[in-house]
Amino acid sequence: MQIITNASVLNEQGELVKKHIILEDGVIRSLIDGDSAWEPQAGAEVTDAAGKLVTPGLIDMHVHLREPGFEHKETIETGSRSAAKGGFTTIACMPNTKPVTDNPETVQLVLDKAREAGLVKVLPYAAITVRELGRELTDFAALKAAGAIGFTDDGVGVQNAQMMKNAMRMAAELDMPVIAHCEENSLVEKGSVTEGKFAEKHGLVGIPNESEAIHVGRDILLAEATGVHYHVCHVSTEQSIRLIRQAKSIGIKVTAEVCPHHLLLSDEDIPGLDANWKMNPPLRSPRDVEACIEALLDGTLDIIVTDHAPHTEEEKAKGMEMAPFGIVGFETAFPLLYTKFVETGKWDLAMLVRRMTADPAKVFGLDTGRLEEGAPADLTMIDLDTEKEVNPAEFATKGRNTPFTGWKLKGWPVKTWVNGKVVWAD
């Protein structure tokens, strides 16, 4: 038995209240009023959470763990440890590995490696098309049976509309979601940053907003025709948001996610040709950033994800044009959003926690994201007061590729439980 005493937790009204939390057999056994006369049971392992926030374990439904095939960037174990350090207890990993997760054996490999690591819950996505080449659909039924939780060719957009419609129809029959990386290849060739002043100043090929929005619009129409649950990856543009908002208003089953970097940074913030500022979708205009923030607040964007994408320092040193896209995200996500939005009074704490716990659980039908009796004992303890500087040398991930180096932040996770087991303690 584990007991967390004097925890500050958010009640249903979004208010902070004090509770003692008892964990037993992998579940939350009871929540006791923090002001009641009560003594911890003798022999129990006790964590005093006085002055700390305790939330349901954070959930990240878009991550890259790189294994199999790219273990020099990350492994399922190092990625899981980084996730736990960032307060995440459930993560969903993308299939653009080598081999691609397009067969039951690779799905099983991911699940086995996650179980061996014994850290966080790892949910594998499977590819929509064989080797993510867009030419032939994978065996959706076999992949679902193996443990895949949805289908995506993340890293590339499915270019053929008929292929995407067939995929959606098949996924709908299996009651599975299609998760789309929205990118029209004919508009992005050789692009490295968003189309705009930064690209012009440095002579770079720009990636236009419509390259994302064209696929969003197409896929919304296909989702309406097939009835599938359609989920849009890493939304970054005002145009995409407009389409998603309209689709939701007429009852199409579409959900969407946004990353911290698209809420915090625009192309005007990029200091130079440092590829740690290169991600896909790229950092957009300040107007797009404001549209993303507004859409998260009004529910057009349902959840926050990190798109954790580790690369080696050697790869990122190749410069803006040649380096791979992507930044790491697990260990800075909550502190960034807490410091920049909650501390400044722009958001309430309950909204941020909900978008990173209960809402992703709801969107993907997970039995997590709840801090209540009988729920899985997946919990995160967060220090809202101590300010620390982002230092990539201290990351648990293999990746050091972040644009947030040196930022002073509060809201750092300090302890993480999965099924009642401590998997990270600062």
N, C-alpha and C positions, 0 to 999 in steps of 0.2 A: 504493500500500500504506500502511496505517495500522497502527501498533503501540501498544498500550496496555501500558505496563510497570508492574510491581509492584502489580498490582490485587489487592485482597482479594475473592475470590469464594467463594460457598457451594458446597461439594461435595455429593455425593449424601447424605451423612450429616448435612447441615446445618451443617457446620463451616466456618469461614473459613480458606481457604488462599490462598497467594500465587501468582499466575499472570501470565505475559506473554501478551497476546492479540494475534494477528496477523489483521488484516482485509484481505481482498483480493477484488475483483470482487463486492462486496456480501454476502459471506459470511464467517463466522468460519473462517479458513483453518487455524489451529492454536492450541492452548493449551499453553504451555511452563511447566514447573515453575519457579516464581519463585526457587528456590534453586539452580538449575542454572547452570553457567558458560555465559553466553550474551550475545551482543552484538547490538543491533538492526542490521538491514541498512542499509547506507549509502543515503541518499536517501529513506528512509521518513519519513513524518510521525509523530512520536512524542508520545504523551501520557503523562506520568508520573503514575500513579494512586496513588502511595505514600500510605498512610494513608486511602485512599478505598475504598468499596465499589463494585464493578461488578456489575450484575445484568442479566439479560435486560431489554429495554425493557419498561416497564410497559404494561399493556393495560387500556383502559377501555371496557367494552361498553355504556355508557349515558351518552350526552352529547347536548347540544343546541347545535348550531352556528348556528341561527337563519336561515341563508341556504338558500333564497331567501325574501325577503319581510320579514325583520326585521333587516336589516343594521345598523340603528341600535343593536341590542343586541349583535350579534356577526356576524362573517363567517367563512366557512370558513378564510380565511387567519389572522385574528386568533385564532380558536379553536384552530387547529392550532399556532400559535406558543405559545399559552398551554399547550397540552398538552405540547409539546416542553420547555418550561421546567419543567413539573411532572414530567418524566421519562417521559412516555408516548410510545410510538412507534406504537401502533395504537389507534384510537378508532372507536367505532361510533355513528353519529349518528341521532337519532330523526326521524321523518317529519312531525312536527307543525309544518311550515313553511307558507309561503303563496306559491305553491300547496303543498298537501300533497304529500308524495312518494308519490303513488298511481298514477303512470304512468311508463313507461320513460324518457320525456324528462327528467323531473325527477331520476330516479336518475342518468342520464347527466350532467346538469348538476352534480350534487354531485361525481361522480367527476372531471369535467373541472376544476372549481374546485380540488379537492384536488391534482390533478396540477399545475396552474398554481402553486399555493402551494409545492409541492415540499418540504414539511416532513414531516408524519407520514402514516402510512397511514390513510386514512379509509374506513370500511366503512359503506355506507348501509343502514338498514332501510327497508322499504316499509310503507305502511299496510295494515291488514287490510281496512278498508272505505273506499269512495270518500269523500274529503274528511273521513275520520274521523267520519262522521255515523252510522255503525252501521246503515245501511239497505241497502247493496249491497256485495258483496264485490268487491275489486279483481281484476285479472287476474294471479293469482299466477305462472303460468308465464312470462308476458311480463316481469314484474318480476324474477324470478329470472334470466332470460336477460340482462336489462339490467345485472345486477350486485348486486341486493339480496341481503342475507345472512340475512334473516328477516323476519317480518311482525309488526307491532305497531301498535296505535292509541294509543301512549303519549301521555299527557296526559288521556285519557279511557278509562274502562273500556268494553268491548263489553257493552252492557246486555242484548242479546237472546241467550238461551242457544242457540237453534237456529242463529243466525248464527255464534256462536262454534264450535259443533260442526261446522258446514259448513266454516268456515275451517280448523279443525284437520284435518279429513278431507282437504281439498285440500292443505294443507301437508305432511301425512304422505305423500301420494302423490308429492310432489316432494322428499321427504327434506329438508324445511326446518323450522326451529323457529318456534313461535309464542311471542312474547314479550309478556306481559300486564301492563298497568297495571290493577291490581285495585281497583275502586272501584264500589260500588253507589250510583248517583246519588240514589236516593230517600232515602238516609241522610246525604247530605253537603251538601245544598242550603244555600247561604249560609254554610257553615262555613269558618273560617279557621285555627283551631288545634284541637288534639285536645280531646275531651270530658274535662273534669276541672277541677281547682281553678283553674288559670290562666284558663280560659274563664269560669268562674263569677265569679271576682273582677273581671274586666273586662267582663262582660256580653256576651261573644262567643258566637256559635253554635258548638258543638263538633262535631268530626268523630269519631264513635265507632270503636273498634277493629274492630267487626264489619263496618263498611262495606268494609274491605279483605278480611277473612277470608271473608266470604260468597262473593266472587268466586273466591278461592283454592280454597275447597272445591268450588264448582261446576265450576271449570275442571279440577281434578284428576280429577273423575269423567268429564268429557268427554275428557280426555287418556287416561284408562284405556280408554275406549270406542273411541277413534280410533287410539291408538298413536303419537300425535305426540310430538315432543320439546317439552315445555311448560316455559317459563322464566318465573319470577315476578320482576317488577321490584321494586326498592327495598322489600324486606320491612321492616315496621316494628313488627309486633305479635306478642305471645306466641301468640295464637290462630292466626295464619297459620303460624307456625313449627311448632306442634303438628300442623297438617294436613299440612304439607310433610314433616315427619319421618315421620309415619305412611305417607304415600304412598310415600316412598323405601323404607320397610321392607318393603313388599309388591311392590316392583319396578316401580312406575309411573315412566315416564321424565320426571321433573320435576327441574329445577335452579332455583336461586334466587340472588339477589344482595342485598347490603346496602351502604348508603352510610356513609361516615365519620361524618356527623352523627347517624345513628341509633345509632351505637356510642358516641358521646361525649356527647350532649346529651339531656336530657329536657325536658318542658314546665316542670319546676320550675326550670330554668336560665334561662328567658326573662326578661330584665331589665325588660321593659316592652312598650309597644306599638310596638316597632321592627320594621318589616316585613322587615328583614334576617334575622329569625328565623322567617320564614314560608316554609314549603316544603310540598310535597305528595309523599308522605304527611307529615303534620305531625310535629313532635317529640312523642313519646309519653311514657308514664310511666316512672319509673326501673325498674319491674319489666319493662317491655318492652325497655328498653335492656339489662338483664342477660340477658334471653332471647335477644336478638340476638347478644350477645357469646358466650354459651354455644353457640348454634347455628353460629356461624362456626367456633368451635374444634372442634366435633364433626363438621363437614362437612355439617350440614343446610343451611346457607347456603354455597354453593360458592365465590362470588367476591365481591370488593369492586369497586364502581363509584362514580363521583362524582355522577352525575346533574347534571353541570355545566349550570347554567341561568342564563345572564346576563340581567339586566334593566338598564334605565337607572336612574340615581339619581332622576330625576323620577318614574318609575313606582313605585319603592319608597317614595318620600316620601308616597304616598297613604294610608299607614297600614295597620294590620293587616287591616281588613275589605276595603279596596278595592284594595290593591296585588296584583300577580300573585304566584303561588307561585314559589319557586325561589331557590337560591343558587349561586354559582360554586364550583368544586371542584378543578380541575386542579392548581393551584399549591400547594395546602395539603394535599392528600390524604396523600401519603407522610409528610411531616414530622409531621402530626397523629398518625397512627397509630403511627409510630415512637416519638415522644416520650411519648405517653400510655400505650402498651402494651408496647413493647419495652424502652425505657429504664427503665421501672418494674418490669421482670421478669415482667410478666403473660403476655406472649407471647414465643415465640422468633422471632428475626429471620427464620429460614428459612420459618416459617409465613406471616408477613406477605408476604414476597416471593413465595411460591408462590401465595397468593390473588390477587396482582395481576399474575401473569405466566403461569406454567405452567397454573394452573387455568382461567382464562378461555380460554386457547388450547385446552385439552382440551374444555371445555364446548361451544365453538363450532367445533371442528375447524380451528383456525388453525395454519399452519406457522410459528409464532412462539413466544415465551415460553421459549426454550431458550438456554442458554449452553453450546454444545458445538460441536465441529468439524463444519462443513457446514451449520450453522444460519444463517438470515439474520443479518446483522451489525446487529441492532437491540439497542442497549445503552444503559444508563443508569449514569452515575457519580454517586455520592451521598456527600456529606460528612456523616458521622454525628456529628461533634464540634462544629462551629460552631453556636452558638445565635444565632438571628435572630428578630426580631419580625415578625408578620404585618402588612404594610403594603399595603393595597389600592391606594395610589397607585403602587406599583411593579409591579402586575400587568401581564402582557402581554395578558390578556383585556380586552375593553371593559367587562366587568362589574366592579363594585366591591361587589356585594351578598354580603357574608359576615358571619356572626356571630362569626368568629374574629379580628377585628381586635385587635391588641395582644397576642395570645398569643405567648409565647416558645417557640420550637420548635427542635429539631435534626432532622437527616436531610434536608437540602435537596439536591435534584438540582443538579449543577453542570455536567454535560455530557451530551448526548444524541446518539446516532448512529442513523440509519435507513438500512438497506442500506449501511452503511459510511461514510455521509456525515454530518458533524457538522451537526446542525440546530439545536442550541442549545448555547451555552457561556456560563457565568456570567462 
